[in-house]
Every structure is written in C-alpha cells, then in structure tokens.
Amino acid sequence: LVGMKVIASATGDNDSEDSYGFPHSPYPVQRALMKEVYRTLEHGGVAILESPTGTGKTLSLLCPTLAWLKRRERDVLADALIAEDGESTAAEDWAVEHRRRLASSMADSHLRRRKKRWEFRRQ
C-alpha cells in the first residue's frame, strides 16, 4: 500500500469502495487504512497498521469503525425483530427472505427515528 504499511493483518479479503462517512474525499492512503480497519472489524482478528504523521489516522480509524458499528447495530436489530416474529423456522426460502427484508426495513426506520430525536434534542 502506498504511504501506509500494513504490518500484520489477520482478516478476510472483502473489499468495499466506500468513503465510510469520511467528511471529504479521502486520499488513497486514508482509503487504504479505512478499508483495512473495516475489513478487520468485519472478519475479526487483529490488524497492526502504520502510517506517517499527518496522514489523518484518527479520522481514518473513527469513520470506518462508526460505519461498521452502525451497520452492525442495524443487523442486530433486524435479527431481533425476526426472532420476535415467532414464526416457524420451517418456512420456505422466499418467506424467510421477505421477513428478513421487512425486519431490515423496520430496523432502518427505527434508526432514522432515533437519529431525528437526537438531532431535535441538539437544537
């Protein structure tokens, strides 16, 4: 990786060309760092990363971590909503997929409402 040295990474190889909520267009070294942080969180394990002074390490660590937490919270909420459903696990694949999508939609709606309440309180 240019400008950043990955010393060790015990993760998978799922890539995502996302900005992870970075407040501006990230430099290649920042994008590489964010990608590696997200990948490590997604697959578990340990990553030891090194980057020179002034390359935006703090923001490059916070953005993918918060993006991962937000996605993970949504997935956990959707799984909880599916578990609350109480229907038989012997349902057909299309029904399971429908319940999963409905639960994901409900989780998204819940998180949007929570964000609006939080923004309202900040005013």
C-alpha positions in Angstrom: 0.0 0.0 0.0 1.4 3.4 -0.9 2.2 5.6 2.1 0.9 3.1 4.6 2.4 -0.1 5.6 0.2 -3.0 6.8 2.5 -4.8 9.3 0.1 -7.6 10.0 -3.5 -8.3 9.2 -5.4 -11.4 10.2 -8.6 -10.7 8.2 -10.6 -11.8 5.2 -10.4 -10.2 1.8 -13.8 -8.5 1.4 -13.3 -5.1 -0.3 -15.6 -2.1 -0.2 -15.0 1.1 -2.1 -16.9 3.2 0.4 -15.9 6.5 2.0 -17.2 5.3 5.4 -18.8 8.6 6.1 -15.4 10.4 5.7 -16.2 14.2 5.7 -14.3 14.8 2.5 -12.8 12.9 -0.4 -10.2 10.7 1.3 -6.6 10.4 0.0 -5.5 6.9 -1.3 -3.6 6.3 2.0 -6.6 7.1 4.0 -8.9 5.0 1.9 -6.5 2.1 2.2 -6.3 2.5 6.0 -10.1 2.7 6.3 -10.6 -0.3 4.1 -8.3 -2.4 6.3 -9.9 -1.2 9.5 -13.4 -2.1 8.2 -12.2 -5.4 6.9 -10.6 -6.3 10.3 -13.8 -5.3 12.2 -16.0 -7.3 9.7 -14.0 -10.5 9.9 -12.5 -10.2 13.3 -8.8 -10.6 14.0 -6.0 -8.2 14.6 -4.5 -5.6 12.2 -1.4 -3.7 13.0 -1.3 -0.6 10.8 1.4 2.0 10.4 1.0 5.4 8.7 3.2 8.6 8.8 2.4 11.6 10.9 -0.2 13.9 9.4 -2.0 11.3 7.2 -5.3 11.5 9.1 -5.0 8.3 11.1 -7.5 9.4 13.8 -10.3 10.2 11.4 -9.3 7.2 9.2 -9.9 4.9 12.2 -13.0 6.6 13.5 -15.0 6.7 10.3 -14.9 3.0 9.3 -15.3 2.0 12.9 -18.5 4.1 13.3 -19.8 2.9 9.9 -19.2 -0.7 10.9 -21.0 -0.1 14.3 -23.9 1.5 12.6 -24.3 -1.4 10.1 -23.8 -4.0 12.9 -26.4 -2.3 15.1 -28.9 -2.4 12.2 -28.2 -6.1 11.6 -28.6 -7.0 15.2 -31.9 -5.0 15.5 -33.2 -6.8 12.3 -32.2 -10.2 13.7 -34.0 -9.3 17.0 -37.1 -8.3 15.0 -37.0 -11.6 13.1 -36.7 -13.5 16.4 -39.7 -11.7 17.8 -41.7 -12.8 14.9 -42.1 -16.2 16.4 -43.0 -18.0 13.2 -41.8 -21.5 12.4 -38.3 -21.9 11.1 -39.6 -24.4 8.6 -40.9 -21.6 6.3 -40.0 -21.5 2.6 -36.9 -19.5 1.5 -39.0 -16.7 -0.1 -40.9 -16.2 3.2 -37.7 -16.1 5.2 -36.2 -13.6 2.8 -39.4 -11.5 2.9 -39.3 -11.4 6.8 -35.6 -10.5 6.7 -36.2 -7.6 4.3 -39.2 -6.4 6.4 -37.1 -6.6 9.6 -34.3 -4.7 7.9 -36.7 -2.0 6.8 -38.1 -1.8 10.3 -34.6 -1.5 11.7 -33.8 1.3 9.3 -37.0 3.1 10.2 -36.2 2.7 13.9 -32.7 4.1 13.5 -33.9 7.1 11.4 -36.5 8.0 14.1 -33.8 7.7 16.8 -31.5 10.0 14.7 -34.3 12.6 14.3 -34.9 12.6 18.1 -31.2 13.0 18.7 -31.0 15.9 16.2 -34.1 17.5 17.8 -32.5 17.4 21.3 -29.4 19.0 20.0 -31.3 22.1 18.8 
